[in-house]
Amino acid sequence: MNKRKKSGFLLVLFLISALCLGGCTKETAGKAEMLSKEEVITKMKAFMEESDSSKMDMTMEMAAQIKSSGVTLQMDMTMTAQIESRIKEQVSHNNLNMEINVLGQSQAMSNETYSLIEDGILKTYLLQDGEWSYTEGGDEDSANTFSGMTNLSDIIMGDMSDWTLSDQFVKIGDEECYELRFVFKGNSLEGITGMTEALIGGGLNGDLSALELPVTYYAAQEDCRLVKMEADWAEGFSKLFEGTELEGSSFEVMKVAAENMSYNTVDKIEIPAEALQAESGTAGSAGDLDLELDVTDLMQDEYEAITEAGEFVLTAGEAKHQLQIRWPSGYICDYQLSNSLCLYNDELASNAEFSLWEKEYRTAEELDAEVLEMPEFLESLGYYSDINASEMQTKVAGDLTYHYITISSIILAEYPSYSYVGYMELEDSLVWFQLDFESETPQDAVLEEFLANMQEVTGSI
């Protein structure tokens, strides 16, 4: 099992794309009058069907409080994506950037995706961490549903009773637009391959029948082309916690939007040769140079704290006491921000994560409690079993003192996992660390090598 993190939010991205792709004036004596709801919707759909291509920018903002066994976990996520599609050829190209923050630890992710339907099969080529991967699946109906190119647009446009039309035009940029609201019924999602499984795997209720997702569309007065889409799904998705071990949890924010929409501007989408090699199983890594550029592209200038290959300094805000990490051979940097570092090791099937906070924002008592609550949190996710955790242990390496527990478990009833979760206290800052291995046995030697090569440093980098 590859333990590098892949994002389930790609499913939401496809849904948003479908809602957008699902998507006008009548001239009387030289004067425009407002069309009826049915006329606007029909013309909006006709415009989409007659378009050869579409292009849009998409954003998503999410904040959730996850509650389980008396523990509350804050989770925040932001996502941006650029999507272009050749509609009739049923091929699309997406660039996605995402940042997720859980328990104060941030992870940034970037990927590029090409998808097409060929001979009734949905083919997807994904570039992530400098490597191309290939997946395929589904007959033509399920492929069309998942890619959001046909079936969902038929559902959206099919029932006029779920639409409302404002009696006033709305200004979007320089254009006067119709404002239409649509309520997307959750049972329509049941045909999307993997959607129910993804929800259940995330601890949510897989019963989508009661789910309602309101969406607001803005269609140009001139020709009824879709100009913008926006939605707030916090209330709808919060209902999916009901009847689960996470009941009482909620999405505080779940806002999505698509804008900067254009049509008939994408002449061709060509899948790179490196991606096609992944289909035949001959593709390898995109190379060390590409991986390094991919990582640094995710950082702003103020986050560039790498001093040399294999070494990183964690820093946060005004903290004068920072942590320098030299990682063992075989680990590669997956991502870094100023206060966070994530490494992975393919040979060991291992992830290593570190985050640093100023004491102004976190206390040692809080981190101590979060470490001890980690086994309960893993159990609440639903796909960890046979969880066994040690008592808090203390280890001294050089001038630093570490507090941690060990956790052994089975993931998805098949994959063994062994983890070290803990923290250390510097003079004016705190560091959380977590080492995960796909292993049944302790990996103390790796832990000790990490600890032996960390040191507290002071001053600016």
C-alpha positions in Angstrom: 0.0 0.0 0.0 1.5 3.3 -1.1 1.1 5.6 2.0 1.7 8.8 0.2 -1.4 10.9 0.7 -3.8 11.1 -2.3 -6.7 13.5 -2.1 -10.3 12.4 -1.9 -11.3 15.9 -2.7 -10.7 15.2 -6.4 -14.2 13.6 -6.3 -15.6 17.0 -5.2 -13.6 18.7 -8.0 -15.2 16.4 -10.6 -18.6 17.2 -9.1 -18.1 20.9 -9.2 -16.9 20.6 -12.8 -20.0 18.6 -13.7 -22.3 21.2 -12.1 -20.6 23.9 -14.2 -20.6 22.0 -17.4 -24.3 21.3 -16.9 -24.9 24.6 -17.5 -30.2 34.8 -23.1 -32.4 37.2 -24.0 -35.4 37.4 -26.2 -35.4 40.3 -28.7 -38.7 42.2 -29.0 -38.8 45.4 -31.2 -35.1 46.0 -30.6 -35.6 45.8 -26.8 -34.4 43.0 -24.4 -36.9 41.6 -21.9 -36.3 39.0 -19.2 -36.8 35.4 -20.3 -38.7 32.9 -18.4 -36.9 30.3 -16.2 -37.6 27.6 -18.8 -36.2 29.7 -21.6 -33.0 30.6 -19.8 -32.3 27.1 -18.8 -33.0 25.6 -22.2 -30.8 28.2 -23.9 -28.0 27.8 -21.3 -27.9 24.1 -22.0 -28.1 24.6 -25.8 -25.1 26.9 -25.6 -23.1 24.3 -23.7 -24.1 21.6 -26.2 -23.0 23.7 -29.1 -19.7 24.7 -27.6 -16.5 22.8 -28.6 -14.6 23.6 -25.5 -14.7 25.3 -22.1 -12.2 26.8 -19.6 -12.6 27.9 -16.0 -10.9 28.7 -12.7 -12.3 27.0 -9.7 -11.8 27.5 -5.9 -12.9 25.6 -2.8 -12.7 26.7 0.8 -13.5 24.2 3.6 -13.4 24.3 7.4 -14.7 21.5 9.6 -14.9 20.5 13.2 -14.6 16.7 13.5 -15.8 15.3 16.9 -15.2 11.8 18.2 -14.9 10.2 21.6 -14.9 13.6 23.2 -12.1 14.9 21.0 -12.6 17.8 18.6 -10.3 18.1 15.5 -10.1 21.2 13.4 -9.6 20.6 9.7 -9.1 23.4 7.1 -8.6 23.1 3.3 -8.2 25.5 0.4 -8.1 24.4 -3.2 -7.6 26.1 -6.6 -7.9 24.5 -10.0 -7.7 25.4 -13.6 -9.8 23.2 -15.9 -10.0 23.1 -19.6 -12.2 20.6 -21.6 -12.8 19.6 -25.2 -16.4 18.7 -24.7 -17.2 16.7 -27.8 -14.0 14.8 -27.7 -14.6 14.2 -23.9 -11.1 15.1 -22.9 -10.1 17.4 -20.0 -6.9 18.8 -18.5 -6.8 20.0 -14.8 -4.1 21.7 -12.7 -4.9 21.5 -9.0 -3.3 23.1 -5.9 -4.4 22.2 -2.4 -3.4 22.9 1.2 -4.8 20.9 4.1 -4.3 21.8 7.8 -5.1 19.1 10.4 -4.0 19.4 14.1 -2.0 22.4 13.1 0.0 20.5 10.6 -0.2 21.8 7.0 0.3 19.7 3.9 0.4 21.2 0.4 -0.3 19.2 -2.7 -0.1 19.9 -6.4 -1.1 17.7 -9.3 -1.9 17.7 -13.0 -4.5 15.4 -14.5 -5.6 14.5 -18.0 -8.8 12.5 -18.5 -10.5 11.2 -21.6 -13.1 8.7 -22.6 -11.9 6.2 -25.1 -13.9 3.2 -26.3 -16.3 3.7 -23.4 -13.5 3.7 -20.8 -12.5 6.6 -18.6 -8.7 7.0 -18.7 -7.0 9.2 -16.2 -3.3 10.3 -16.2 -2.1 11.9 -13.0 1.2 13.7 -12.4 2.0 14.0 -8.7 5.3 14.0 -6.7 7.1 14.1 -10.1 5.7 10.8 -11.3 2.9 9.9 -13.8 0.3 7.3 -12.9 -2.5 5.8 -14.9 -5.9 4.5 -14.0 -8.9 3.4 -16.0 -12.4 2.0 -15.3 -16.1 2.0 -15.8 -18.3 1.5 -18.8 -19.4 4.5 -20.9 -22.3 5.6 -18.6 -20.2 5.5 -15.4 -17.3 7.1 -17.2 -19.4 10.0 -18.5 -21.0 10.4 -15.1 -17.7 10.6 -13.3 -16.0 13.0 -15.7 -19.1 15.3 -15.5 -19.5 15.7 -19.2 -23.0 14.4 -19.9 -25.1 12.5 -17.4 -25.0 15.1 -14.6 -25.8 17.9 -17.0 -28.9 15.9 -18.1 -29.9 15.5 -14.4 -29.4 19.2 -13.7 -31.3 20.4 -16.7 -34.0 17.8 -16.6 -36.2 18.9 -13.8 -37.3 22.6 -14.0 -39.1 22.5 -10.7 -35.7 22.5 -8.8 -34.8 25.8 -10.4 -35.7 29.4 -9.4 -34.9 32.5 -11.4 -34.4 35.9 -9.8 -36.6 38.7 -11.2 -33.6 41.1 -11.4 -30.4 41.0 -13.5 -27.1 40.8 -11.6 -23.8 42.4 -12.6 -20.9 40.0 -12.9 -17.8 41.9 -14.0 -19.0 44.0 -16.9 -21.9 41.7 -17.8 -25.6 41.8 -16.9 -26.5 38.2 -15.9 -29.5 36.1 -15.1 -29.3 34.6 -11.6 -30.6 31.1 -11.3 -30.6 28.8 -8.3 -30.7 25.1 -8.5 -31.0 22.4 -5.8 -28.9 19.4 -6.7 -30.3 16.2 -5.1 -27.8 13.8 -3.5 -29.3 10.6 -5.0 -27.9 11.8 -8.3 -24.4 11.3 -6.9 -24.9 7.6 -6.4 -23.9 6.9 -10.0 -20.5 8.5 -9.6 -18.0 5.8 -9.3 -16.3 5.7 -5.9 -18.3 8.6 -4.4 -20.2 6.5 -1.8 -17.0 4.5 -0.9 -15.0 7.8 -0.5 -17.6 9.2 1.9 -17.8 6.1 4.0 -14.0 5.8 4.0 -13.9 9.3 5.4 -16.3 8.4 8.2 -19.4 10.0 6.6 -22.8 8.6 5.9 -22.9 6.9 2.5 -26.7 7.5 2.2 -27.0 10.4 -0.1 -30.8 10.4 -0.5 -31.4 13.3 1.9 -28.5 15.4 0.6 -29.4 18.7 -1.0 -26.7 21.0 -2.5 -27.9 24.5 -3.6 -26.0 26.1 -6.5 -26.2 29.6 -8.0 -25.6 30.1 -11.7 -25.0 33.4 -13.5 -25.9 33.3 -17.2 -25.0 36.2 -19.6 -28.0 38.3 -20.6 -26.6 38.5 -24.1 -26.4 34.8 -25.1 -27.2 32.7 -21.9 -23.6 31.3 -21.6 -22.6 30.4 -18.1 -20.4 33.1 -16.6 -20.0 32.0 -13.0 -21.1 29.4 -10.5 -21.0 29.5 -6.7 -22.3 27.4 -3.9 -22.2 27.0 -0.1 -22.5 23.3 0.8 -21.7 23.4 4.5 -25.2 22.7 5.7 -25.8 19.9 3.2 -22.5 18.0 3.8 -22.8 18.4 7.6 -25.9 16.1 7.4 -23.6 13.3 6.3 -22.2 13.1 9.8 -25.6 12.0 11.2 -25.8 8.4 12.2 -22.0 7.9 12.2 -19.3 7.7 14.8 -18.6 11.4 13.9 -22.1 12.6 14.8 -21.9 16.1 16.1 -19.2 17.1 13.6 -19.9 19.8 11.1 -18.6 21.7 8.2 -18.3 25.4 9.2 -17.4 26.4 5.7 -17.7 24.6 2.4 -17.7 27.2 -0.4 -17.0 26.4 -4.1 -16.9 28.7 -7.1 -16.1 28.6 -10.8 -15.4 31.8 -12.7 -13.3 33.3 -15.5 -15.3 31.0 -17.7 -14.7 31.0 -21.5 -15.8 28.9 -24.4 -14.5 27.7 -27.8 -11.0 28.9 -26.8 -9.3 25.5 -26.3 -8.2 24.2 -29.8 -6.6 21.0 -28.6 -5.7 19.0 -25.5 -2.7 16.8 -26.1 -1.7 14.2 -23.5 2.1 14.3 -22.9 4.2 11.3 -24.1 5.4 10.8 -20.5 1.8 10.3 -19.3 1.1 7.9 -22.1 4.1 5.8 -21.0 2.4 5.3 -17.6 -0.5 3.5 -19.5 2.0 0.9 -20.8 3.7 0.6 -17.5 7.0 2.1 -18.8 6.8 5.5 -17.2 9.2 6.3 -14.4 9.9 9.3 -12.2 9.7 12.7 -13.9 13.2 13.1 -12.5 14.9 14.7 -9.5 14.9 18.1 -11.2 11.2 18.1 -11.9 10.5 16.9 -8.3 12.6 19.7 -6.8 10.9 22.3 -9.0 7.4 21.0 -8.1 8.2 21.3 -4.4 9.7 24.8 -4.5 6.9 26.0 -6.7 4.5 25.4 -3.8 6.4 27.8 -1.5 6.3 31.6 -1.2 9.6 33.3 -0.9 9.3 33.6 2.9 9.0 29.8 3.1 12.3 29.0 1.5 14.2 27.7 4.5 16.2 24.8 2.9 19.9 25.3 3.7 21.2 22.3 1.7 19.9 18.9 0.3 18.7 16.7 3.1 18.5 19.5 5.7 15.6 21.8 6.7 15.0 24.4 9.5 11.5 24.7 10.9 10.6 28.2 12.0 7.4 30.0 12.9 6.5 33.7 13.4 8.6 35.5 16.0 10.0 32.3 17.5 13.8 32.7 18.0 14.3 29.0 18.8 13.9 26.8 15.7 14.6 23.1 14.8 17.1 22.0 12.3 16.4 18.5 10.8 18.8 16.4 8.8 16.9 13.4 7.5 18.3 9.9 7.0 19.3 8.5 3.6 16.4 7.2 1.5 13.9 9.9 2.6 12.8 12.5 0.0 11.1 15.8 0.7 7.4 15.6 -0.1 6.5 19.2 0.8 7.7 21.9 3.1 6.3 25.2 4.5 8.1 27.5 6.9 6.8 25.5 10.0 6.1 22.1 8.4 8.1 19.3 6.7 6.9 16.0 5.3 9.2 13.3 4.0 8.6 9.9 2.5 10.7 6.8 1.9 9.4 4.4 -0.7 11.7 1.5 0.4 10.5 1.7 4.0 6.9 2.7 3.0 7.3 5.5 5.5 6.1 9.0 6.0 7.8 11.5 8.5 6.0 14.7 9.5 7.2 17.7 11.6 5.5 20.9 12.6 6.7 23.8 14.8 4.5 26.4 16.6 5.2 29.4 18.8 4.2 28.8 22.4 1.9 31.8 22.1 -0.4 29.6 20.1 0.1 26.1 21.5 1.1 24.7 24.9 3.0 21.6 25.9 -0.1 20.4 27.8 -2.2 20.6 24.6 0.3 18.7 22.6 0.6 16.1 25.3 -3.2 15.6 25.2 -3.3 15.4 21.4 -0.6 12.7 21.4 -2.5 10.6 23.9 -5.8 11.1 22.0 -4.3 9.9 18.7 -5.4 6.2 19.1 -9.0 7.3 19.7 -8.9 9.6 16.7 -7.6 6.8 14.5 -10.3 4.5 15.7 -12.9 7.1 14.9 -11.8 7.1 11.2 -13.3 3.7 10.8 -10.6 2.0 8.7 -8.0 1.4 11.5 -8.3 -1.8 13.5 -6.3 -3.7 16.1 -5.0 -0.5 17.5 -2.5 -0.8 20.3 -0.8 2.2 21.9 2.0 2.5 24.4 2.1 4.8 27.4 3.9 8.1 27.0 7.7 7.6 26.7 10.5 10.1 27.2 13.8 10.0 25.3 16.8 12.4 25.5 19.0 13.0 22.5 21.7 15.6 22.8 20.1 18.7 24.4 16.6 17.8 23.4 13.9 15.8 25.2 11.2 14.0 23.3 7.9 12.7 24.5 6.1 10.1 22.3 3.9 7.1 22.1 4.0 4.1 19.7 0.9 2.9 17.9 0.5 -0.4 16.0 -2.6 -1.0 13.9 -4.0 -2.6 10.7 -5.3 -0.3 8.0 -8.2 -1.4 5.8 -8.1 -4.8 7.4 -5.0 -5.6 5.4 -2.0 -3.3 5.8 0.1 -3.3 9.0 1.1 0.1 10.4 3.6 1.1 13.1 3.8 4.8 14.2 5.7 7.1 16.5 3.7 10.2 17.5 5.1 12.8 19.9 6.4 16.3 20.5 9.4 18.2 21.9 9.7 21.5 23.7 12.1 24.3 22.7 12.5 27.5 24.7 9.8 29.5 22.9 8.4 26.9 20.5 7.0 23.4 20.3 7.5 20.7 17.7 5.0 17.9 16.8 6.4 14.8 15.0 5.0 11.7 13.5 6.7 8.8 11.9 4.6 6.1 10.1 5.7 2.8 8.7 4.0 0.0 6.8 5.3 -2.5 9.2 4.3 -4.9 11.9 7.4 -4.3 14.0 9.0 -1.3 15.7 11.5 0.8 13.7 13.4 2.2 16.6 16.6 2.6 14.7 15.0 5.0 12.2 13.5 7.0 15.0 16.8 7.2 16.8 18.6 8.3 13.6 16.1 11.1 13.1 16.4 12.3 16.8 20.2 12.1 16.7 20.3 14.5 13.7 18.0 17.2 15.1 19.2 20.3 17.0 17.8 23.5 18.3 19.1 26.6 16.5 18.5 30.3 17.2 18.3 33.5 15.2 17.1 34.1 11.7 17.9 31.8 8.8 
